[in-house]
């Protein structure tokens, strides 16, 4: 084979992928810069995931306990009102008995002029006995119900104190983990004022169901969790429609699990530069929107422009390795529960 033809084939093998990539970039089909890594060490990512999950789970239990306490408090008020009425009825019977003296059933039956009157009085006595007995039973049952409600309310208060302690512990653990990449709290970002995201499905007790990487990722050829897909669709429905990349094979963090997405700040995809101007404003608004809708979507944490939002700590400063990808100054990172 002539050397010239061989050289031409080699040139084509080298140039064809490059030309294809350039064409796709110009068409807006792929990011203009290599997809960013999640950032931070594996130890940090694992700590953020565990502390965020611990905080979210404790908060779900706390909220559920508060709902139960509210229901029990309403039940107790209803029972207490009923107790007042039943106590008054039983007291009236006792008062009548006191005013009339201790009239025995035998005396009442003997003090009758005719057999018909005797039978009528016997029937009346039976009805009175049934009525008074029911009132006493109802009063006893209501008192027991009220006592049980009070015990249950006290139990819920203890449960809430327990979950608050868990949340405080997870906050300290998150702060300790972030210490290596954070210099303290920050103000976060403005914009994204709408909290209109469609909530992802929860369990009956308010907790998040366990999900696997089981649905098609529309941003790659991989898979993501149903909750991540809901977050992606809701984000786009809110008007944030620039390039997104979710599933990523290899590495640590949430991307390989199908529980994270990167949203480029630039219109043409991930660019190897810090976002400025309109791109920065877009990222600010998007990050703020994710935080405002975190409880609806099931967000673990958000990273954007050298800051990280964690449910237990709020916004804190976040330092990467200095590159736009590591510092998250060219994309908003979203990790899901």
Helices and strands as residue ranges (DSSP letters): H 3-26, H 42-100, H 105-110, H 115-178, E 215-216, E 223-224, H 226-237, E 244-245, G 255-257, E 260-264, H 277-292, H 294-297, E 299-304, E 307-310, E 314-317, E 331-336
